[in-house]
Amino acid sequence: MPTYGYECRPCGAFDEMRPMADATATAACPQCGGVARRIFGSPGLRTLNPDVRRALDASAKSAEQPAVVSSVPGRSRRPTPVTRDPRHARLPRP
Ligand SMILES: [Zn+2]
C-alpha cells in the first residue's frame, strides 16, 4: 500500500498509507480534523528531523560542489588525548 503525503496548514505535514484507489486530493488531519491537501515528494523526507535534513543537504552539496581549499587545514588547538589504559599499549601503532 503506497504512502501519500498531506499537509494541514496549522498542524503541518503527515503521511498516510492508503490503497491507490483511495488516493484523494484532500484528507482529514489526524490532529485537528481539518482539511489537509495532498503534497508530493519523497515519502519520509517531509517529516525528517531538521538537523538530519541539514546534514543530508550539506553532504549532497559537498558531493556536487566540494569546497576548494588553497592550503592544508591547520591543526586543532585541542591536543590529542593520551590514554593511560595499559591494554591500549598492545594495540597496533600507525
Ligand atoms: Zn490539522
PDB file of the backbone (N, CA, C, O) and the ligand in Angstrom, with CONECT records:
HET     ZN  A 101       1
ATOM      1  N   MET A   1       0.850  -1.183   0.000  1.00  0.00           N
ATOM      2  CA  MET A   1       0.000   0.000   0.000  1.00  0.00           C
ATOM      3  C   MET A   1       0.893   1.242   0.000  1.00  0.00           C
ATOM      4  O   MET A   1       1.769   1.364   0.856  1.00  0.00           O
ATOM      5  N   PRO A   2       0.692   2.145  -0.921  1.00  0.00           N
ATOM      6  CA  PRO A   2       1.560   3.320  -1.010  1.00  0.00           C
ATOM      7  C   PRO A   2       1.293   4.339   0.100  1.00  0.00           C
ATOM      8  O   PRO A   2       0.222   4.375   0.705  1.00  0.00           O
ATOM      9  N   THR A   3       2.305   5.156   0.336  1.00  0.00           N
ATOM     10  CA  THR A   3       2.205   6.212   1.331  1.00  0.00           C
ATOM     11  C   THR A   3       1.988   7.543   0.618  1.00  0.00           C
ATOM     12  O   THR A   3       2.715   7.883  -0.316  1.00  0.00           O
ATOM     13  N   TYR A   4       0.994   8.282   1.061  1.00  0.00           N
ATOM     14  CA  TYR A   4       0.689   9.585   0.480  1.00  0.00           C
ATOM     15  C   TYR A   4       0.935  10.666   1.522  1.00  0.00           C
ATOM     16  O   TYR A   4       0.661  10.479   2.708  1.00  0.00           O
ATOM     17  N   GLY A   5       1.453  11.791   1.066  1.00  0.00           N
ATOM     18  CA  GLY A   5       1.730  12.897   1.964  1.00  0.00           C
ATOM     19  C   GLY A   5       0.645  13.952   1.884  1.00  0.00           C
ATOM     20  O   GLY A   5       0.175  14.303   0.802  1.00  0.00           O
ATOM     21  N   TYR A   6       0.257  14.452   3.043  1.00  0.00           N
ATOM     22  CA  TYR A   6      -0.746  15.516   3.122  1.00  0.00           C
ATOM     23  C   TYR A   6      -0.214  16.598   4.040  1.00  0.00           C
ATOM     24  O   TYR A   6       0.622  16.344   4.907  1.00  0.00           O
ATOM     25  N   GLU A   7      -0.708  17.802   3.837  1.00  0.00           N
ATOM     26  CA  GLU A   7      -0.272  18.911   4.686  1.00  0.00           C
ATOM     27  C   GLU A   7      -1.479  19.700   5.169  1.00  0.00           C
ATOM     28  O   GLU A   7      -2.298  20.170   4.380  1.00  0.00           O
ATOM     29  N   CYS A   8      -1.565  19.829   6.479  1.00  0.00           N
ATOM     30  CA  CYS A   8      -2.579  20.670   7.108  1.00  0.00           C
ATOM     31  C   CYS A   8      -1.890  22.003   7.408  1.00  0.00           C
ATOM     32  O   CYS A   8      -0.804  22.009   7.987  1.00  0.00           O
ATOM     33  N   ARG A   9      -2.474  23.087   7.042  1.00  0.00           N
ATOM     34  CA  ARG A   9      -1.836  24.409   7.231  1.00  0.00           C
ATOM     35  C   ARG A   9      -1.428  24.655   8.676  1.00  0.00           C
ATOM     36  O   ARG A   9      -0.264  24.978   8.918  1.00  0.00           O
ATOM     37  N   PRO A  10      -2.326  24.518   9.650  1.00  0.00           N
ATOM     38  CA  PRO A  10      -1.899  24.810  11.019  1.00  0.00           C
ATOM     39  C   PRO A  10      -1.041  23.717  11.652  1.00  0.00           C
ATOM     40  O   PRO A  10      -0.195  24.025  12.491  1.00  0.00           O
ATOM     41  N   CYS A  11      -1.228  22.459  11.281  1.00  0.00           N
ATOM     42  CA  CYS A  11      -0.576  21.363  12.011  1.00  0.00           C
ATOM     43  C   CYS A  11       0.679  20.834  11.327  1.00  0.00           C
ATOM     44  O   CYS A  11       1.546  20.271  11.996  1.00  0.00           O
ATOM     45  N   GLY A  12       0.800  21.002  10.008  1.00  0.00           N
ATOM     46  CA  GLY A  12       1.985  20.514   9.330  1.00  0.00           C
ATOM     47  C   GLY A  12       1.716  19.276   8.498  1.00  0.00           C
ATOM     48  O   GLY A  12       0.569  18.887   8.279  1.00  0.00           O
ATOM     49  N   ALA A  13       2.815  18.657   8.032  1.00  0.00           N
ATOM     50  CA  ALA A  13       2.700  17.528   7.108  1.00  0.00           C
ATOM     51  C   ALA A  13       2.552  16.222   7.856  1.00  0.00           C
ATOM     52  O   ALA A  13       3.031  16.078   8.981  1.00  0.00           O
ATOM     53  N   PHE A  14       1.886  15.274   7.223  1.00  0.00           N
ATOM     54  CA  PHE A  14       1.770  13.914   7.750  1.00  0.00           C
ATOM     55  C   PHE A  14       1.626  12.961   6.581  1.00  0.00           C
ATOM     56  O   PHE A  14       1.238  13.359   5.483  1.00  0.00           O
ATOM     57  N   ASP A  15       1.937  11.713   6.824  1.00  0.00           N
ATOM     58  CA  ASP A  15       1.832  10.673   5.804  1.00  0.00           C
ATOM     59  C   ASP A  15       0.691   9.737   6.150  1.00  0.00           C
ATOM     60  O   ASP A  15       0.392   9.499   7.320  1.00  0.00           O
ATOM     61  N   GLU A  16       0.065   9.214   5.119  1.00  0.00           N
ATOM     62  CA  GLU A  16      -0.994   8.223   5.308  1.00  0.00           C
ATOM     63  C   GLU A  16      -0.798   7.113   4.297  1.00  0.00           C
ATOM     64  O   GLU A  16      -0.514   7.359   3.125  1.00  0.00           O
ATOM     65  N   MET A  17      -0.957   5.876   4.773  1.00  0.00           N
ATOM     66  CA  MET A  17      -0.928   4.727   3.869  1.00  0.00           C
ATOM     67  C   MET A  17      -2.357   4.437   3.462  1.00  0.00           C
ATOM     68  O   MET A  17      -3.240   4.263   4.303  1.00  0.00           O
ATOM     69  N   ARG A  18      -2.570   4.388   2.144  1.00  0.00           N
ATOM     70  CA  ARG A  18      -3.906   4.154   1.600  1.00  0.00           C
ATOM     71  C   ARG A  18      -3.785   3.276   0.371  1.00  0.00           C
ATOM     72  O   ARG A  18      -2.738   3.244  -0.275  1.00  0.00           O
ATOM     73  N   PRO A  19      -4.853   2.564   0.047  1.00  0.00           N
ATOM     74  CA  PRO A  19      -4.877   1.890  -1.248  1.00  0.00           C
ATOM     75  C   PRO A  19      -4.872   2.937  -2.367  1.00  0.00           C
ATOM     76  O   PRO A  19      -5.351   4.056  -2.182  1.00  0.00           O
ATOM     77  N   MET A  20      -4.333   2.566  -3.511  1.00  0.00           N
ATOM     78  CA  MET A  20      -4.238   3.536  -4.607  1.00  0.00           C
ATOM     79  C   MET A  20      -5.609   4.049  -5.019  1.00  0.00           C
ATOM     80  O   MET A  20      -5.733   5.189  -5.466  1.00  0.00           O
ATOM     81  N   ALA A  21      -6.643   3.223  -4.876  1.00  0.00           N
ATOM     82  CA  ALA A  21      -7.992   3.644  -5.255  1.00  0.00           C
ATOM     83  C   ALA A  21      -8.518   4.737  -4.331  1.00  0.00           C
ATOM     84  O   ALA A  21      -9.410   5.495  -4.709  1.00  0.00           O
ATOM     85  N   ASP A  22      -7.961   4.820  -3.105  1.00  0.00           N
ATOM     86  CA  ASP A  22      -8.436   5.817  -2.141  1.00  0.00           C
ATOM     87  C   ASP A  22      -7.529   7.037  -2.065  1.00  0.00           C
ATOM     88  O   ASP A  22      -7.664   7.840  -1.142  1.00  0.00           O
ATOM     89  N   ALA A  23      -6.604   7.198  -3.015  1.00  0.00           N
ATOM     90  CA  ALA A  23      -5.729   8.368  -3.012  1.00  0.00           C
ATOM     91  C   ALA A  23      -6.540   9.586  -3.454  1.00  0.00           C
ATOM     92  O   ALA A  23      -6.925   9.708  -4.616  1.00  0.00           O
ATOM     93  N   THR A  24      -6.784  10.468  -2.514  1.00  0.00           N
ATOM     94  CA  THR A  24      -7.593  11.643  -2.807  1.00  0.00           C
ATOM     95  C   THR A  24      -6.742  12.902  -2.699  1.00  0.00           C
ATOM     96  O   THR A  24      -5.633  12.867  -2.167  1.00  0.00           O
ATOM     97  N   ALA A  25      -7.263  13.999  -3.199  1.00  0.00           N
ATOM     98  CA  ALA A  25      -6.533  15.266  -3.172  1.00  0.00           C
ATOM     99  C   ALA A  25      -6.524  15.870  -1.773  1.00  0.00           C
ATOM    100  O   ALA A  25      -5.654  16.679  -1.453  1.00  0.00           O
ATOM    101  N   THR A  26      -7.474  15.487  -0.947  1.00  0.00           N
ATOM    102  CA  THR A  26      -7.523  16.002   0.425  1.00  0.00           C
ATOM    103  C   THR A  26      -7.733  14.850   1.391  1.00  0.00           C
ATOM    104  O   THR A  26      -8.186  13.771   1.008  1.00  0.00           O
ATOM    105  N   ALA A  27      -7.397  15.097   2.647  1.00  0.00           N
ATOM    106  CA  ALA A  27      -7.594  14.108   3.703  1.00  0.00           C
ATOM    107  C   ALA A  27      -7.896  14.853   4.982  1.00  0.00           C
ATOM    108  O   ALA A  27      -7.655  16.056   5.084  1.00  0.00           O
ATOM    109  N   ALA A  28      -8.422  14.139   5.956  1.00  0.00           N
ATOM    110  CA  ALA A  28      -8.702  14.743   7.255  1.00  0.00           C
ATOM    111  C   ALA A  28      -7.430  14.742   8.086  1.00  0.00           C
ATOM    112  O   ALA A  28      -6.747  13.722   8.185  1.00  0.00           O
ATOM    113  N   CYS A  29      -7.112  15.878   8.681  1.00  0.00           N
ATOM    114  CA  CYS A  29      -5.930  15.989   9.526  1.00  0.00           C
ATOM    115  C   CYS A  29      -6.131  15.133  10.786  1.00  0.00           C
ATOM    116  O   CYS A  29      -7.179  15.226  11.424  1.00  0.00           O
ATOM    117  N   PRO A  30      -5.138  14.295  11.156  1.00  0.00           N
ATOM    118  CA  PRO A  30      -5.305  13.451  12.339  1.00  0.00           C
ATOM    119  C   PRO A  30      -5.283  14.244  13.651  1.00  0.00           C
ATOM    120  O   PRO A  30      -5.723  13.740  14.684  1.00  0.00           O
ATOM    121  N   GLN A  31      -4.774  15.483  13.614  1.00  0.00           N
ATOM    122  CA  GLN A  31      -4.695  16.256  14.849  1.00  0.00           C
ATOM    123  C   GLN A  31      -5.909  17.158  15.048  1.00  0.00           C
ATOM    124  O   GLN A  31      -6.506  17.168  16.125  1.00  0.00           O
ATOM    125  N   CYS A  32      -6.278  17.916  14.012  1.00  0.00           N
ATOM    126  CA  CYS A  32      -7.368  18.875  14.189  1.00  0.00           C
ATOM    127  C   CYS A  32      -8.634  18.480  13.432  1.00  0.00           C
ATOM    128  O   CYS A  32      -9.696  19.065  13.645  1.00  0.00           O
ATOM    129  N   GLY A  33      -8.520  17.480  12.542  1.00  0.00           N
ATOM    130  CA  GLY A  33      -9.685  17.060  11.784  1.00  0.00           C
ATOM    131  C   GLY A  33      -9.990  17.951  10.601  1.00  0.00           C
ATOM    132  O   GLY A  33     -10.978  17.721   9.904  1.00  0.00           O
ATOM    133  N   GLY A  34      -9.180  18.952  10.354  1.00  0.00           N
ATOM    134  CA  GLY A  34      -9.396  19.878   9.242  1.00  0.00           C
ATOM    135  C   GLY A  34      -9.016  19.243   7.910  1.00  0.00           C
ATOM    136  O   GLY A  34      -8.572  18.096   7.852  1.00  0.00           O
ATOM    137  N   VAL A  35      -9.197  19.998   6.867  1.00  0.00           N
ATOM    138  CA  VAL A  35      -8.886  19.523   5.522  1.00  0.00           C
ATOM    139  C   VAL A  35      -7.395  19.723   5.257  1.00  0.00           C
ATOM    140  O   VAL A  35      -6.867  20.826   5.394  1.00  0.00           O
ATOM    141  N   ALA A  36      -6.733  18.643   4.878  1.00  0.00           N
ATOM    142  CA  ALA A  36      -5.327  18.701   4.519  1.00  0.00           C
ATOM    143  C   ALA A  36      -5.211  18.368   3.047  1.00  0.00           C
ATOM    144  O   ALA A  36      -5.832  17.421   2.566  1.00  0.00           O
ATOM    145  N   ARG A  37      -4.412  19.151   2.328  1.00  0.00           N
ATOM    146  CA  ARG A  37      -4.264  18.897   0.897  1.00  0.00           C
ATOM    147  C   ARG A  37      -3.057  18.005   0.652  1.00  0.00           C
ATOM    148  O   ARG A  37      -2.107  17.984   1.434  1.00  0.00           O
ATOM    149  N   ARG A  38      -3.117  17.278  -0.440  1.00  0.00           N
ATOM    150  CA  ARG A  38      -2.063  16.342  -0.770  1.00  0.00           C
ATOM    151  C   ARG A  38      -0.831  17.090  -1.252  1.00  0.00           C
ATOM    152  O   ARG A  38      -0.938  18.059  -2.004  1.00  0.00           O
ATOM    153  N   ILE A  39       0.333  16.639  -0.817  1.00  0.00           N
ATOM    154  CA  ILE A  39       1.596  17.201  -1.276  1.00  0.00           C
ATOM    155  C   ILE A  39       2.411  16.072  -1.882  1.00  0.00           C
ATOM    156  O   ILE A  39       2.205  14.903  -1.558  1.00  0.00           O
ATOM    157  N   PHE A  40       3.325  16.422  -2.750  1.00  0.00           N
ATOM    158  CA  PHE A  40       4.111  15.418  -3.444  1.00  0.00           C
ATOM    159  C   PHE A  40       5.574  15.565  -3.055  1.00  0.00           C
ATOM    160  O   PHE A  40       6.075  16.676  -2.876  1.00  0.00           O
ATOM    161  N   GLY A  41       6.247  14.439  -2.928  1.00  0.00           N
ATOM    162  CA  GLY A  41       7.652  14.441  -2.566  1.00  0.00           C
ATOM    163  C   GLY A  41       8.066  13.042  -2.191  1.00  0.00           C
ATOM    164  O   GLY A  41       7.299  12.092  -2.344  1.00  0.00           O
ATOM    165  N   SER A  42       9.289  12.917  -1.698  1.00  0.00           N
ATOM    166  CA  SER A  42       9.775  11.615  -1.275  1.00  0.00           C
ATOM    167  C   SER A  42       9.170  11.272   0.070  1.00  0.00           C
ATOM    168  O   SER A  42       9.248  12.080   0.995  1.00  0.00           O
ATOM    169  N   PRO A  43       8.565  10.093   0.211  1.00  0.00           N
ATOM    170  CA  PRO A  43       7.977   9.720   1.490  1.00  0.00           C
ATOM    171  C   PRO A  43       9.049   9.672   2.580  1.00  0.00           C
ATOM    172  O   PRO A  43      10.156   9.186   2.348  1.00  0.00           O
ATOM    173  N   GLY A  44       8.724  10.165   3.733  1.00  0.00           N
ATOM    174  CA  GLY A  44       9.643  10.132   4.864  1.00  0.00           C
ATOM    175  C   GLY A  44      10.520  11.355   4.957  1.00  0.00           C
ATOM    176  O   GLY A  44      10.944  11.708   6.058  1.00  0.00           O
ATOM    177  N   LEU A  45      10.815  12.023   3.851  1.00  0.00           N
ATOM    178  CA  LEU A  45      11.697  13.185   3.902  1.00  0.00           C
ATOM    179  C   LEU A  45      10.965  14.420   4.423  1.00  0.00           C
ATOM    180  O   LEU A  45      11.594  15.336   4.953  1.00  0.00           O
ATOM    181  N   ARG A  46       9.636  14.449   4.275  1.00  0.00           N
ATOM    182  CA  ARG A  46       8.890  15.611   4.748  1.00  0.00           C
ATOM    183  C   ARG A  46       8.929  15.710   6.266  1.00  0.00           C
ATOM    184  O   ARG A  46       8.949  16.811   6.818  1.00  0.00           O
ATOM    185  N   THR A  47       8.941  14.561   6.946  1.00  0.00           N
ATOM    186  CA  THR A  47       8.896  14.567   8.399  1.00  0.00           C
ATOM    187  C   THR A  47      10.279  14.338   8.998  1.00  0.00           C
ATOM    188  O   THR A  47      10.397  14.026  10.183  1.00  0.00           O
ATOM    189  N   LEU A  48      11.315  14.489   8.195  1.00  0.00           N
ATOM    190  CA  LEU A  48      12.676  14.266   8.666  1.00  0.00           C
ATOM    191  C   LEU A  48      13.082  15.337   9.678  1.00  0.00           C
ATOM    192  O   LEU A  48      12.699  16.501   9.561  1.00  0.00           O
ATOM    193  N   ASN A  49      13.853  14.925  10.660  1.00  0.00           N
ATOM    194  CA  ASN A  49      14.388  15.849  11.650  1.00  0.00           C
ATOM    195  C   ASN A  49      15.156  16.953  10.927  1.00  0.00           C
ATOM    196  O   ASN A  49      15.974  16.644  10.061  1.00  0.00           O
ATOM    197  N   PRO A  50      14.926  18.234  11.249  1.00  0.00           N
ATOM    198  CA  PRO A  50      15.606  19.329  10.535  1.00  0.00           C
ATOM    199  C   PRO A  50      17.135  19.229  10.598  1.00  0.00           C
ATOM    200  O   PRO A  50      17.809  19.578   9.629  1.00  0.00           O
ATOM    201  N   ASP A  51      17.689  18.761  11.714  1.00  0.00           N
ATOM    202  CA  ASP A  51      19.141  18.628  11.811  1.00  0.00           C
ATOM    203  C   ASP A  51      19.652  17.557  10.853  1.00  0.00           C
ATOM    204  O   ASP A  51      20.693  17.726  10.218  1.00  0.00           O
ATOM    205  N   VAL A  52      18.916  16.462  10.755  1.00  0.00           N
ATOM    206  CA  VAL A  52      19.309  15.390   9.838  1.00  0.00           C
ATOM    207  C   VAL A  52      19.176  15.877   8.405  1.00  0.00           C
ATOM    208  O   VAL A  52      20.019  15.573   7.560  1.00  0.00           O
ATOM    209  N   ARG A  53      18.123  16.629   8.130  1.00  0.00           N
ATOM    210  CA  ARG A  53      17.931  17.155   6.780  1.00  0.00           C
ATOM    211  C   ARG A  53      19.071  18.097   6.401  1.00  0.00           C
ATOM    212  O   ARG A  53      19.564  18.041   5.275  1.00  0.00           O
ATOM    213  N   ARG A  54      19.501  18.965   7.330  1.00  0.00           N
ATOM    214  CA  ARG A  54      20.620  19.872   7.051  1.00  0.00           C
ATOM    215  C   ARG A  54      21.897  19.083   6.771  1.00  0.00           C
ATOM    216  O   ARG A  54      22.665  19.427   5.872  1.00  0.00           O
ATOM    217  N   ALA A  55      22.119  18.012   7.556  1.00  0.00           N
ATOM    218  CA  ALA A  55      23.317  17.194   7.351  1.00  0.00           C
ATOM    219  C   ALA A  55      23.278  16.514   5.990  1.00  0.00           C
ATOM    220  O   ALA A  55      24.299  16.443   5.306  1.00  0.00           O
ATOM    221  N   LEU A  56      22.104  16.012   5.587  1.00  0.00           N
ATOM    222  CA  LEU A  56      21.980  15.372   4.281  1.00  0.00           C
ATOM    223  C   LEU A  56      22.177  16.388   3.164  1.00  0.00           C
ATOM    224  O   LEU A  56      22.828  16.094   2.161  1.00  0.00           O
ATOM    225  N   ASP A  57      21.610  17.597   3.338  1.00  0.00           N
ATOM    226  CA  ASP A  57      21.792  18.639   2.328  1.00  0.00           C
ATOM    227  C   ASP A  57      23.263  19.033   2.206  1.00  0.00           C
ATOM    228  O   ASP A  57      23.768  19.209   1.097  1.00  0.00           O
ATOM    229  N   ALA A  58      23.952  19.173   3.342  1.00  0.00           N
ATOM    230  CA  ALA A  58      25.368  19.525   3.318  1.00  0.00           C
ATOM    231  C   ALA A  58      26.182  18.429   2.653  1.00  0.00           C
ATOM    232  O   ALA A  58      27.131  18.711   1.921  1.00  0.00           O
ATOM    233  N   SER A  59      25.814  17.186   2.905  1.00  0.00           N
ATOM    234  CA  SER A  59      26.527  16.070   2.286  1.00  0.00           C
ATOM    235  C   SER A  59      26.327  16.068   0.774  1.00  0.00           C
ATOM    236  O   SER A  59      27.272  15.854   0.015  1.00  0.00           O
ATOM    237  N   ALA A  60      25.083  16.309   0.344  1.00  0.00           N
ATOM    238  CA  ALA A  60      24.805  16.340  -1.098  1.00  0.00           C
ATOM    239  C   ALA A  60      25.517  17.510  -1.752  1.00  0.00           C
ATOM    240  O   ALA A  60      26.053  17.370  -2.851  1.00  0.00           O
ATOM    241  N   LYS A  61      25.531  18.676  -1.086  1.00  0.00           N
ATOM    242  CA  LYS A  61      26.203  19.844  -1.646  1.00  0.00           C
ATOM    243  C   LYS A  61      27.706  19.606  -1.737  1.00  0.00           C
ATOM    244  O   LYS A  61      28.341  20.002  -2.714  1.00  0.00           O
ATOM    245  N   SER A  62      28.275  18.959  -0.722  1.00  0.00           N
ATOM    246  CA  SER A  62      29.697  18.664  -0.725  1.00  0.00           C
ATOM    247  C   SER A  62      30.060  17.725  -1.873  1.00  0.00           C
ATOM    248  O   SER A  62      31.137  17.835  -2.460  1.00  0.00           O
ATOM    249  N   ALA A  63      29.148  16.798  -2.187  1.00  0.00           N
ATOM    250  CA  ALA A  63      29.417  15.863  -3.282  1.00  0.00           C
ATOM    251  C   ALA A  63      29.335  16.564  -4.628  1.00  0.00           C
ATOM    252  O   ALA A  63      30.105  16.256  -5.537  1.00  0.00           O
ATOM    253  N   GLU A  64      28.397  17.516  -4.763  1.00  0.00           N
ATOM    254  CA  GLU A  64      28.205  18.181  -6.050  1.00  0.00           C
ATOM    255  C   GLU A  64      29.113  19.393  -6.220  1.00  0.00           C
ATOM    256  O   GLU A  64      29.644  19.628  -7.306  1.00  0.00           O
ATOM    257  N   GLN A  65      29.292  20.158  -5.153  1.00  0.00           N
ATOM    258  CA  GLN A  65      30.103  21.365  -5.202  1.00  0.00           C
ATOM    259  C   GLN A  65      31.085  21.355  -4.032  1.00  0.00           C
ATOM    260  O   GLN A  65      30.885  22.083  -3.060  1.00  0.00           O
ATOM    261  N   PRO A  66      32.136  20.548  -4.107  1.00  0.00           N
ATOM    262  CA  PRO A  66      33.062  20.480  -2.969  1.00  0.00           C
ATOM    263  C   PRO A  66      33.776  21.816  -2.748  1.00  0.00           C
ATOM    264  O   PRO A  66      34.107  22.520  -3.702  1.00  0.00           O
ATOM    265  N   ALA A  67      34.004  22.149  -1.491  1.00  0.00           N
ATOM    266  CA  ALA A  67      34.706  23.382  -1.156  1.00  0.00           C
ATOM    267  C   ALA A  67      36.166  23.249  -1.584  1.00  0.00           C
ATOM    268  O   ALA A  67      36.806  22.225  -1.342  1.00  0.00           O
ATOM    269  N   VAL A  68      36.680  24.295  -2.220  1.00  0.00           N
ATOM    270  CA  VAL A  68      38.059  24.286  -2.687  1.00  0.00           C
ATOM    271  C   VAL A  68      38.914  24.999  -1.642  1.00  0.00           C
ATOM    272  O   VAL A  68      38.615  26.128  -1.253  1.00  0.00           O
ATOM    273  N   VAL A  69      39.968  24.341  -1.195  1.00  0.00           N
ATOM    274  CA  VAL A  69      40.867  24.954  -0.230  1.00  0.00           C
ATOM    275  C   VAL A  69      42.211  25.192  -0.904  1.00  0.00           C
ATOM    276  O   VAL A  69      42.601  24.457  -1.812  1.00  0.00           O
ATOM    277  N   SER A  70      42.911  26.223  -0.453  1.00  0.00           N
ATOM    278  CA  SER A  70      44.201  26.547  -1.052  1.00  0.00           C
ATOM    279  C   SER A  70      45.366  26.067  -0.195  1.00  0.00           C
ATOM    280  O   SER A  70      46.518  26.124  -0.627  1.00  0.00           O
ATOM    281  N   SER A  71      45.077  25.595   1.020  1.00  0.00           N
ATOM    282  CA  SER A  71      46.148  25.071   1.865  1.00  0.00           C
ATOM    283  C   SER A  71      45.575  23.988   2.771  1.00  0.00           C
ATOM    284  O   SER A  71      44.361  23.831   2.905  1.00  0.00           O
ATOM    285  N   VAL A  72      46.477  23.263   3.377  1.00  0.00           N
ATOM    286  CA  VAL A  72      46.058  22.203   4.294  1.00  0.00           C
ATOM    287  C   VAL A  72      45.497  22.854   5.554  1.00  0.00           C
ATOM    288  O   VAL A  72      46.117  23.767   6.099  1.00  0.00           O
ATOM    289  N   PRO A  73      44.346  22.405   6.023  1.00  0.00           N
ATOM    290  CA  PRO A  73      43.793  22.986   7.248  1.00  0.00           C
ATOM    291  C   PRO A  73      44.764  22.834   8.413  1.00  0.00           C
ATOM    292  O   PRO A  73      45.473  21.833   8.516  1.00  0.00           O
ATOM    293  N   GLY A  74      44.789  23.830   9.283  1.00  0.00           N
ATOM    294  CA  GLY A  74      45.689  23.808  10.428  1.00  0.00           C
ATOM    295  C   GLY A  74      45.263  22.783  11.451  1.00  0.00           C
ATOM    296  O   GLY A  74      44.170  22.220  11.389  1.00  0.00           O
ATOM    297  N   ARG A  75      46.159  22.557  12.393  1.00  0.00           N
ATOM    298  CA  ARG A  75      45.854  21.594  13.452  1.00  0.00           C
ATOM    299  C   ARG A  75      44.865  22.223  14.413  1.00  0.00           C
ATOM    300  O   ARG A  75      44.814  23.442  14.580  1.00  0.00           O
ATOM    301  N   SER A  76      44.083  21.360  15.039  1.00  0.00           N
ATOM    302  CA  SER A  76      43.153  21.860  16.041  1.00  0.00           C
ATOM    303  C   SER A  76      43.934  22.252  17.292  1.00  0.00           C
ATOM    304  O   SER A  76      45.016  21.726  17.553  1.00  0.00           O
ATOM    305  N   ARG A  77      43.388  23.153  18.037  1.00  0.00           N
ATOM    306  CA  ARG A  77      44.053  23.638  19.248  1.00  0.00           C
ATOM    307  C   ARG A  77      44.013  22.606  20.364  1.00  0.00           C
ATOM    308  O   ARG A  77      44.820  22.646  21.293  1.00  0.00           O
ATOM    309  N   ARG A  78      43.067  21.686  20.264  1.00  0.00           N
ATOM    310  CA  ARG A  78      42.925  20.683  21.315  1.00  0.00           C
ATOM    311  C   ARG A  78      43.979  19.598  21.122  1.00  0.00           C
ATOM    312  O   ARG A  78      44.058  19.015  20.041  1.00  0.00           O
ATOM    313  N   PRO A  79      44.797  19.309  22.147  1.00  0.00           N
ATOM    314  CA  PRO A  79      45.813  18.265  21.982  1.00  0.00           C
ATOM    315  C   PRO A  79      45.169  16.882  21.897  1.00  0.00           C
ATOM    316  O   PRO A  79      44.064  16.654  22.388  1.00  0.00           O
ATOM    317  N   THR A  80      45.890  15.982  21.264  1.00  0.00           N
ATOM    318  CA  THR A  80      45.399  14.611  21.160  1.00  0.00           C
ATOM    319  C   THR A  80      45.417  13.973  22.542  1.00  0.00           C
ATOM    320  O   THR A  80      46.445  13.999  23.220  1.00  0.00           O
ATOM    321  N   PRO A  81      44.297  13.401  22.969  1.00  0.00           N
ATOM    322  CA  PRO A  81      44.280  12.805  24.306  1.00  0.00           C
ATOM    323  C   PRO A  81      45.189  11.574  24.370  1.00  0.00           C
ATOM    324  O   PRO A  81      45.225  10.769  23.439  1.00  0.00           O
ATOM    325  N   VAL A  82      45.911  11.441  25.462  1.00  0.00           N
ATOM    326  CA  VAL A  82      46.814  10.315  25.657  1.00  0.00           C
ATOM    327  C   VAL A  82      46.148   9.362  26.638  1.00  0.00           C
ATOM    328  O   VAL A  82      45.726   9.758  27.725  1.00  0.00           O
ATOM    329  N   THR A  83      46.063   8.114  26.240  1.00  0.00           N
ATOM    330  CA  THR A  83      45.432   7.134  27.111  1.00  0.00           C
ATOM    331  C   THR A  83      46.435   6.572  28.110  1.00  0.00           C
ATOM    332  O   THR A  83      47.627   6.456  27.824  1.00  0.00           O
ATOM    333  N   ARG A  84      45.936   6.235  29.262  1.00  0.00           N
ATOM    334  CA  ARG A  84      46.798   5.617  30.285  1.00  0.00           C
ATOM    335  C   ARG A  84      46.368   4.166  30.530  1.00  0.00           C
ATOM    336  O   ARG A  84      46.883   3.503  31.430  1.00  0.00           O
ATOM    337  N   ASP A  85      45.429   3.688  29.729  1.00  0.00           N
ATOM    338  CA  ASP A  85      44.960   2.316  29.887  1.00  0.00           C
ATOM    339  C   ASP A  85      46.047   1.359  29.386  1.00  0.00           C
ATOM    340  O   ASP A  85      46.448   1.464  28.227  1.00  0.00           O
ATOM    341  N   PRO A  86      46.542   0.422  30.222  1.00  0.00           N
ATOM    342  CA  PRO A  86      47.629  -0.479  29.782  1.00  0.00           C
ATOM    343  C   PRO A  86      47.226  -1.384  28.623  1.00  0.00           C
ATOM    344  O   PRO A  86      48.092  -1.854  27.885  1.00  0.00           O
ATOM    345  N   ARG A  87      45.930  -1.639  28.448  1.00  0.00           N
ATOM    346  CA  ARG A  87      45.502  -2.503  27.331  1.00  0.00           C
ATOM    347  C   ARG A  87      45.732  -1.813  25.995  1.00  0.00           C
ATOM    348  O   ARG A  87      45.908  -2.472  24.971  1.00  0.00           O
ATOM    349  N   HIS A  88      45.731  -0.495  26.007  1.00  0.00           N
ATOM    350  CA  HIS A  88      45.914   0.244  24.758  1.00  0.00           C
ATOM    351  C   HIS A  88      47.356   0.167  24.257  1.00  0.00           C
ATOM    352  O   HIS A  88      47.609   0.403  23.075  1.00  0.00           O
ATOM    353  N   ALA A  89      48.316  -0.165  25.149  1.00  0.00           N
ATOM    354  CA  ALA A  89      49.715  -0.260  24.735  1.00  0.00           C
ATOM    355  C   ALA A  89      49.917  -1.419  23.765  1.00  0.00           C
ATOM    356  O   ALA A  89      50.871  -1.411  22.986  1.00  0.00           O
ATOM    357  N   ARG A  90      49.034  -2.414  23.801  1.00  0.00           N
ATOM    358  CA  ARG A  90      49.184  -3.562  22.936  1.00  0.00           C
ATOM    359  C   ARG A  90      48.548  -3.353  21.569  1.00  0.00           C
ATOM    360  O   ARG A  90      48.699  -4.195  20.683  1.00  0.00           O
ATOM    361  N   LEU A  91      47.847  -2.256  21.387  1.00  0.00           N
ATOM    362  CA  LEU A  91      47.206  -2.007  20.101  1.00  0.00           C
ATOM    363  C   LEU A  91      48.251  -1.639  19.054  1.00  0.00           C
ATOM    364  O   LEU A  91      49.270  -1.036  19.389  1.00  0.00           O
ATOM    365  N   PRO A  92      48.015  -1.992  17.785  1.00  0.00           N
ATOM    366  CA  PRO A  92      48.984  -1.659  16.727  1.00  0.00           C
ATOM    367  C   PRO A  92      49.131  -0.137  16.586  1.00  0.00           C
ATOM    368  O   PRO A  92      48.179   0.624  16.760  1.00  0.00           O
ATOM    369  N   ARG A  93      50.344   0.262  16.268  1.00  0.00           N
ATOM    370  CA  ARG A  93      50.667   1.680  16.090  1.00  0.00           C
ATOM    371  C   ARG A  93      50.645   2.025  14.607  1.00  0.00           C
ATOM    372  O   ARG A  93      50.927   1.179  13.758  1.00  0.00           O
ATOM    373  N   PRO A  94      50.309   3.267  14.304  1.00  0.00           N
ATOM    374  CA  PRO A  94      50.314   3.653  12.879  1.00  0.00           C
ATOM    375  C   PRO A  94      51.725   3.741  12.336  1.00  0.00           C
ATOM    376  O   PRO A  94      51.915   4.052  11.160  1.00  0.00           O
TER     377      PRO A  94
HETATM  378 ZN    ZN A 101      -4.549  19.949  11.361  1.00  0.00          ZN2+
END
